[in-house]
Amino acid sequence: MARNKKHMIQVDWQEFLKKWWFSIVLLPFIGYHIHQAHLTLNYNIFFSISYSFPFPVNVEKFMMRNLLLIVHEAGHTFFSVFGNRIITILGGSLNEILFPVFILGYTLFNKLVKATQFAFYMIGSGWFSIAFYAADASQRQLPLIGNLGPEAHDWHNLLRHWNMLELDGLFGVIFVSIGILFYLIAVSVPLWFKKTERVRLDLNL
């Protein structure tokens, strides 16, 4: 009896790890990103680009940051078709969210659990990226791609247009909070995401 009980516990652990291993892997990545955001928004905006991530978080950060940068710049081009300056400026940040949302739609439709978790994680990373940019709106200290001048700072121009430049820090906090929410969703996906399999039944009656 004791031997059977021990075997059941072992099977439960195997099922647990099979279900939750990716969530466990994501936790240290999320933890370091939240710590970076804390230092960036509360002490120095340059922590957004100079925070020292340990391996392998630094590899993920490098890849995600450059991917979102490409997506951001592409967003300006995509949204410029509307012919509106503000929409074109906002399009860069908006695209950082829309791109992983499209990936999320694909993974949800195909019931890809781990890919869905990563898509939620990407959305959270996108919100963090936008948060740091928005928090720098009034000071404009962060370097811009292509050595552009401070007059090209997206969120300075956006918040100045909306007469909310003094609220740049609040926007940063709000966007980080949204990002954390998506990180938590990414970790919790196995709780509510049940993978279903199609079974074809041929009944000869």
LINVEN-V203750 format. One record per run of one state. SS is the DSSP state (A for helix, B for strand, O for the rest). FROM is the first residue (numbers start at 1). TO is the last residue. If there is no record, write none. Layout:
SS,FROM,TO / SS,FROM,TO
This chain:
O,1,1 / A,2,42 / O,43,46 / A,47,50 / O,51,56 / A,57,82 / O,83,84 / A,85,109 / O,110,112 / A,113,135 / O,136,144 / A,145,147 / O,148,149 / A,150,152 / O,153,153 / A,154,161 / O,162,164 / A,165,192 / O,193,205
